[in-house]
Amino acid sequence: MGWRLLRSRKAGVSAQDAVRHLMGMGFMEIRFTTHLIRREMQEEGPSSPLSYIERLRMIADVCHNLPGDFRWSSDQERERRAVESLRFHLRGLVYDDPVDSQAAQWVRTQLDEVGFDYLPLLPEQVRARLTEQ
């Protein structure tokens, strides 16, 4: 499958666009969540900032290598690398690893929001399961 075929037919969103969206949303959510942690640590209550910290780690793990997809001068190479990053981060939809699954669900939500058709990046059995939902 060529890199041009991975453009979403619905919204015209490329894998590079999807990766840019992941980075932007990841950085914003990290910043917002740190504000919540600070507020909860200042209050005396039963809530746990640890769950927020674990979410921040998950988002940072997803986003930390994404900027490297754009260092290549060729648009085709940038698109290929972006596709591979998306495929890698969606792997949690295939396996039952809870950590990978949580990250893949976050990526999936972000890709749905931007309108990127990621289904061609997934194995057939996962595509079938997701289209049934």
Order of alpha helices (4+ residues) and beta strands (2+ residues): alpha-alpha-alpha-alpha-alpha
